[in-house]
Amino acid sequence: MKSIQPVVFPLNLGTATILNAYCISDNLSTSASFYYTLLSDTQVQLSQGNLVMIGDDYIAYETNQYAWDWIAKQIDVTITGEYVPPQTPSEINQQNTITP
């Protein structure tokens, strides 16, 4: 998952700050299909869809980063970095525990 610049959805549906995507099909020759979701900070799904990479884009597809950047461009979002999930209360307590 990637963090993205916030995308506000109308009618108070929420604000997407997370892009999740994965390859659902790649024929290793001419095309690859991807499924993506845009999620809020609390990981509520606000949008989703499928994209198909073909032609020169597919020929240039050699890395995962290329796929992430291509997906972001197709849906007009800006990736700001890797998504880092918030710490759970037990992780916070564990960090605050002093060990002898």
N, C-alpha and C positions, 0 to 999 in steps of 0.2 A: 504494500500500500504506500501511497505517496501523500504528503501534505500538499495542499493547493491554496492559492489565493482564494479567499472566501467568495462563494457564488451565492447570491441571495435569490431565493425563489419567491415569486409573488404570492399574495394571499396568505402571508405568514406561514407558509409551509416549512420554512427553515432556511438555514444557511449551510451549504456544503463546504467542508474544509478538507475532505479526504477523497482521494481517487483510489478505487480498487479495480484491478483488471487482471484478466488472465486469458491465455490463448485457449480457445475451445477446439480449434482445428487448424492444422497446417499440412498442406499436401506436399510440402518439401519441394515444390516445383514452381507454382505460379501464384499461390494465395495463402493467406492466413486469416482466420477469423478470431476476433476478440470479443469478450463480454466485459462490460465495464459497469461500475456503479459509482454514483456520487453520494457520499455519506456526510451526515452532520458530525459534530464533535462527539455526540453520544452514539454514533454509528447507526443512526436512523437513515434508511435508504430514502433519498429524495429524487433520484433519477437513475435510470439504467438503460442499457441498450447493447446492440451488437454492431461491430464494425468489421469490414472486410478490407484487408490490405492486398492490393494487386499492382501489377505494372512495375514502374520504376521504384515505387516505394517498397514493394516486396523484394525486388532485386537488391536494394540497399540494406535490407533488414538482416543485420548480422549480430546484433546484441539486444539484450533486454532493455537497455537504456534507450536504444533507438525506438523500440516498440512503445515504451512509456511516453517518449516525446511525441511520437506519431499519434498515439491515442489522444494525448492532451491537445494537440493541434486540431484534431478532427472535431473535438467537442468544445473547443475554445476555452480551455482552462490553462492556468499557469502553475506548473509544479514548482514548489518552493523547497522541497527536500523529502527525505525519508519520513514516513509517518512513525512517530514514537508514541505508543499508547500511554495514557496516564497511568500512574502507579496506583495499585490497589491499596486499600487501607493496611492490609497485612504487610505489603512491601514497605510502606512508609514506617510502620511500627518496627519492622525488622531493621531498617536503617537507623532508627532512633534508639535501638537497644544497645546498651553498653555491655560489652563482654569483658570479663575479667582476664 
